Amino acid sequence: MVVYTSWIHKKLYKMTDIFNATVLCDNCNTKTKKILIEKDGCRLRALRCPKCDKTYFHPEDKQKLDQFSKLKNKSYQVKLRMVGNSYTISIPREIISYQDDIQKKLNKMLFLALEEPEKLSIFFKKRRFFD
């Protein structure tokens, strides 16, 4: 009896990304060009037709942007706790889950900035003002 899992499928049948192939525009049959589009702070891989200007977004990037949009519009209420001489808050799991690379660095440093008298920002990556 053989057990078939998605992990085995990914290891045995590594699919190539459709964006590495030549893609023709479905409107005018012209070869599309690879571009990067910045939208809501996210970089999206896309293909754009130089003739009719139609844009095709990479499905994974589009899904990630949709997930970000849902999280961005949510408001979280978290408790501020005292632990030793420091204060701590809990970051909701869905925010950490969105940032896949952060899960790998769970015991690493985050960066805080008091941007305004009532605004404290947490950065998962080093910003230029921390250099």
C-alpha positions in Angstrom: 0.0 0.0 0.0 1.4 3.4 -1.0 0.6 6.5 0.9 0.5 9.6 -1.3 1.1 13.0 0.3 1.5 16.5 -1.0 5.1 16.5 0.4 6.0 13.5 -1.7 4.3 15.1 -4.7 6.3 18.3 -4.3 9.6 16.3 -3.9 9.0 14.0 -6.9 7.2 16.3 -9.3 8.7 19.7 -8.8 6.5 22.1 -10.9 8.1 25.0 -12.7 6.6 28.4 -12.3 4.4 29.5 -15.1 6.0 33.0 -15.0 9.3 31.4 -16.2 7.6 30.5 -19.5 6.7 32.8 -22.4 3.2 34.0 -22.0 1.1 35.6 -24.7 -1.6 38.2 -24.0 -5.1 36.7 -24.5 -6.3 40.0 -25.9 -3.8 40.7 -28.7 -1.5 37.6 -28.8 1.6 39.7 -28.0 4.5 38.4 -25.8 4.2 39.8 -22.3 7.0 41.3 -20.3 7.9 40.5 -16.7 7.5 43.5 -14.3 7.4 44.2 -10.5 4.5 46.2 -9.2 4.4 47.8 -5.7 0.9 47.7 -4.2 0.1 48.5 -0.6 3.8 47.9 0.3 3.9 44.5 -1.3 5.9 43.6 -4.4 3.9 41.7 -6.9 5.4 39.8 -9.8 3.3 40.4 -12.9 3.3 40.1 -16.7 2.3 43.2 -18.8 1.4 43.3 -22.4 3.3 46.1 -24.1 0.7 46.5 -26.8 -2.7 46.6 -24.9 -1.2 47.2 -21.4 -3.1 44.3 -19.8 -1.5 43.1 -16.6 -1.5 39.5 -15.3 -0.5 39.1 -11.6 1.3 36.1 -10.3 -1.3 34.0 -8.4 0.8 33.4 -5.3 1.6 37.1 -5.0 -2.0 38.1 -5.6 -3.1 35.6 -2.9 -0.5 37.0 -0.5 -1.8 40.6 -1.2 -5.4 39.5 -0.5 -4.3 37.9 2.7 -2.5 41.1 3.7 -5.5 43.3 2.8 -7.7 41.2 5.2 -5.2 41.5 8.0 -4.6 45.2 7.3 -8.2 46.1 7.8 -8.5 44.2 11.1 -8.0 45.9 14.4 -6.5 43.9 17.3 -6.9 44.6 21.0 -4.0 43.1 23.0 -3.1 43.1 26.6 -0.1 45.0 27.9 1.6 42.9 30.6 4.5 43.4 33.0 7.2 40.7 32.9 10.1 41.5 35.2 11.2 45.1 34.4 9.7 45.0 30.9 6.3 45.3 29.3 5.1 42.7 26.9 2.2 42.3 24.4 1.1 39.2 22.5 1.1 39.4 18.7 -1.8 37.5 17.2 -0.9 34.2 15.5 -2.5 35.2 12.2 -0.1 38.1 11.8 3.0 35.9 12.5 1.6 33.2 10.2 1.3 35.8 7.4 5.0 36.5 7.7 6.4 33.0 6.9 10.0 34.1 7.3 9.3 35.5 10.8 8.2 32.1 12.0 11.7 30.8 11.3 13.2 33.6 13.4 10.9 33.5 16.4 13.7 34.0 18.9 15.3 36.8 17.0 15.0 40.6 17.6 12.1 42.8 16.4 12.6 46.5 16.0 10.5 49.1 17.8 10.1 52.8 17.1 8.1 55.4 18.9 7.0 57.3 15.9 4.5 59.7 17.5 3.5 60.4 21.1 0.7 57.7 20.8 2.1 55.5 18.1 4.5 52.6 18.7 5.5 50.7 15.6 7.0 47.1 15.5 9.2 46.2 12.5 10.0 42.6 11.6 12.9 43.7 9.4 15.6 46.3 10.0 14.7 49.8 8.8 17.2 52.3 7.6 16.8 54.5 10.7 18.1 51.7 12.9 21.5 51.5 11.0 
